[in-house]
């Protein structure tokens, strides 16, 4: 609201409100776009490294299955 009052010194009220609104929308879109690019980049890296991740996790899962079968009462 203070920004609108400051801008009103130079522009009519309606134009000041529209200008502040459009600048807010632009800023929000810029932030979303920046975050979106970072998420897409990280997702691409995750997809590229997924086989390595699975290969490193499989031995641990097999050990857990073996430990579970040894502890399970039959």
C-alpha positions in Angstrom: 0.0 0.0 0.0 2.9 2.4 0.8 4.4 1.7 -2.6 1.1 2.7 -4.3 1.0 6.0 -2.3 4.6 6.7 -3.3 3.9 6.0 -7.0 0.7 8.0 -6.8 2.8 11.2 -6.5 3.8 10.6 -10.2 0.9 8.6 -11.6 -2.9 8.4 -11.1 -4.1 5.9 -8.5 -5.5 3.4 -11.0 -2.3 3.4 -13.0 -0.2 3.0 -9.8 -2.3 0.1 -8.6 -2.0 -1.6 -12.0 1.7 -1.0 -12.1 2.3 -2.4 -8.7 0.1 -5.4 -9.5 2.0 -6.2 -12.8 5.4 -5.8 -11.1 4.3 -8.2 -8.4 3.1 -10.7 -10.9 6.3 -10.4 -12.9 8.4 -10.8 -9.7 6.4 -13.9 -8.7 6.8 -15.4 -12.2 10.5 -14.7 -12.2 10.9 -16.5 -8.9 8.8 -19.5 -10.0 10.7 -19.7 -13.3 14.1 -19.7 -11.5 13.0 -22.4 -9.0 11.5 -24.4 -11.8 14.7 -24.4 -13.8 16.6 -25.6 -10.7 14.1 -28.4 -10.1 14.3 -29.5 -13.7 18.1 -29.6 -13.6 18.1 -31.6 -10.3 15.5 -34.0 -11.7 17.5 -34.6 -14.8 20.6 -35.3 -12.7 18.6 -37.7 -10.6 17.3 -39.6 -13.7 20.8 -39.8 -15.1 22.2 -41.2 -11.8 19.3 -43.5 -11.0 21.0 -46.7 -12.2 24.1 -46.0 -10.1 21.8 -45.2 -7.1 19.9 -48.5 -7.5 23.1 -50.5 -7.9 24.5 -49.0 -4.7 21.3 -49.6 -2.7 20.6 -53.2 -3.9 23.4 -54.8 -1.8 22.1 -53.1 1.3 18.5 -54.3 0.6 19.8 -57.9 0.1 21.6 -57.7 3.4 18.4 -56.5 5.1 16.4 -59.3 3.5 19.0 -61.9 4.6 19.0 -60.5 8.2 15.2 -60.4 8.3 15.0 -64.1 7.1 17.6 -65.1 9.8 15.6 -63.4 12.5 12.1 -64.5 11.4 10.7 -67.4 13.4 9.5 -70.3 11.4 
